[in-house]
Amino acid sequence: MKGFIQNETIRKIIFIILAVVCLTPFISSPIALLLGFGLAVLVGNPFEQHLHQYIHLLLQISIVGLGFGLKLDEALQAGKTGFFLTVASIVTVMILGYVLGKVFKLEKKLAYLISAGTAICGGSAIAAVSPIIKPNTKEISLGLAIIFTLNSIALFVYPAIGHLLQLSQEQFGLWCAVGIHDTSSVVGAAGKYGNEALKIATTVKLARALWIIPVSVITMFIFKNKDSKIKIPWFIGWFVLAILMNTYFPVFDSFSSSVTTLAKSGLNLTLFFIGTTLSVQTLKTIGIKPLAVAVILWITISAGSLFYIIS
């Protein structure tokens, strides 16, 4: 889609200018996402074909950078706090997703993609299980479109609800990590809420992402495909290394705040890139049934985890 401006050079200049603006401290995560979506609708994305690989790379680098803002005791406490909720929510969503897929007569593979994306870590989970269950291109695109759309909504809705209910930083960070699908939106929403929420949300979400491994193994048996390779999110190891370096090597104290600031800017740029991949045409491809399944799963995990956290 080229939008209202047909000149390719002008479109690239506008894209670059907005990308630079998103790196400034004046732009929040939700605004960066909106700028990206506005660009996709009004101008078009001149780099759409090559952008997806950079989104994942930039997100991973930004997450590792955030590790320099954490100490080991903080990370362990956050992981311990969110463990039970993580396990319970993953099991609940995967089972409910299977049931809803049957009720709505959804394709088995599409229902599984939506369930995995909701239960673990959004697009990363879909990318991990796709080579195992081997869905067609349309099912993968549809699953990603639904997850990214709900992620975009969550980036605005979660902070608003958090402030309305006067959730603490710890409560909101934990809720984000469990209730929002993709890591980018988790960190974006938590960062908007506060630094303490950001630390907790990042740690719990990345611990949650490791569940890609056992879920992938189970997926092989469900779909009877034992020859598939498991895609392990290795960048989480670098995130842990950053935490250890920041904890045990005082030399990093002098520039850890600068690194985390750059990481937050990188996250904003990531969300801008994600926004540019969305379009009205993409949203129109989402059918009622798969959207209904995804929304029910999302409301279930959001409301259930929130009730558990505040009770």
Secondary structure, DSSP 8 states (H G I E B T S, - for coil): --TT---HHHHHHHHHHHHHHHTSTT--HHHHHHHHHHHHHHT--TTHHHHHHHHHHHHHHHHHHHGGG--HHHHHHHHHHHHHHHHHHHHHHHHHHHHHHHHTT--HHHHHHHHHIIIIITHHHHHHHHHHH---HHHHHHHHHHHHHHHHHHHHHHHHHHHHTT--HHHHHHHHHHH-SSHHHHHHHHHHH-HHHHHHHHHHHHHHHTTHHHHHHHHHHHTT-TT------THHHHHHHHHHHHHH-GGGGGTHHHHHHHHHHHHHHHHHHHHHH--HHHHHT--HHHHHHHHHHHHHHHHHHHHHHH-
